[in-house]
Amino acid sequence: MAEELKPDTLAVRAGGVRSDFREHSEALAVTTSFVYTSAAEAARRFANEEPGNIYSRFTNPTVAMFQDRLAALEGAQACVATATGMAAVATTMFGLLKSGDHIVAPRGVFGTVVPLLDQILARLGVATTWVDLPDLDQWRAAIRPDTRLLFVETPSNPVCEVADIAALAEIAKKAKALLAVDNCMCSPVLQRPLDLGADLVIHSATKYIDGQGRVLAGAIAGREEHVKGPLLGFVRTAGPAISPFNAWICLKGLETLPIRMRAQSQNALTLARWLESHPAVERVHYPGLASHPQHALAMRQQSAGGALLSFVVKGGREGAWRVIDGVRVISITANFGDVKSTICHPATTTHGRIPPAQREQAGIAEGLVRVGVGLEDPSDIMADLARGLEGR
Ligand SMILES: *Cc1c(COP(=O)(O)O)cnc(C)c1O
């Protein structure tokens, strides 16, 4: 779709293709395979001599609409969707790396990325060096001649550390390595990593892109040489393809992503300011607060702070659990990115599999509580948290 259209317009219009039925809402193509008019046409399609769908593990019209719309929003040449966000992370690694290659990644990555790199990829001969996310000197020092990929998530989950994407892109370029940015937390509405020099953008569409906590989905956006080559090749061969239904949910989710993202981000800022002034709270992690150590950087590369925050409650695990057990509106669940606010205790749930020493290093304190801020009235959310904070 025309480049000159604004992002909010692209979110609603980009990638839409009408079938012969002239439906207004995008069609959901629930089909495994596609039919041909003749044996010769089937042969041409299989030989890649003419475009067209063959089988939904390779291509599907609904999946293609989702991919094209997300690519437009990220400013990417191409996008490939996957079954989950972790499938997108794994596809990036398996599609682009080989035994003997080296990855640099920060300790503050999404919890499940740690065993993927440290156990599965390590077993296959791909080594990882872990660094402190904001410390560029550590990233530079970790580069080796065999470094092929720098992987980062910014802001990180759950402690909202912010990585300087442009600086990491420069380090990657010098090392002839690729920079992949997990943009789950901001979505293209608040941050566009490719504009800052990243090579690939990874999404867990399970979060804000769906936006209502219904489906698992993922995607990778970037240049055609990567996306249409080894990444799509991995998806169609190894099979972590997205279901058309889940792609359709995410496609329609993109239409309201800009207004949801901005509104939830505003609610998060309101909540973060209130928490920061609360006597039972030791510390608030939120990039939109002036007290955040990388506030200036965050405001340079993001248009708002995002909708996820975490805070350390006085009294360690007991204090954190009291806050969580006191809620009546907020959902106690590990997901976020939903219009319903969610709360969890990372040290014993999402990040419970990480060895305690490594967890401590990543800033996941026992008193840490994570809140995915939704669309409820912020005053109701504050009242919900106040109960446990004030021991009522
Ligand atoms: C949730 C999440 C993932 C994994 O996504 P799934 O869809 O659950 O597989 C990856 N990265 C980040 C930042 C996430 O929040």
The ligand as a Gaussian input file, in Angstrom:
#p B3LYP/6-31G(d) Opt

LIG

0 1
 C        5.368000     -13.460000      25.298000
 C        6.636000     -13.065000      24.723000
 C        7.324000     -13.913000      23.847000
 C        6.826000     -15.295000      23.514000
 O        5.597000     -15.247000      22.868000
 P        4.570000     -16.495000      22.812000
 O        3.560000     -16.037000      21.859000
 O        4.064000     -16.699000      24.198000
 O        5.347000     -17.668000      22.354000
 C        8.504000     -13.454000      23.301000
 N        8.992000     -12.242000      23.587000
 C        8.353000     -11.403000      24.436000
 C        8.930000     -10.075000      24.713000
 C        7.168000     -11.781000      25.035000
 O        6.571000     -10.956000      25.890000

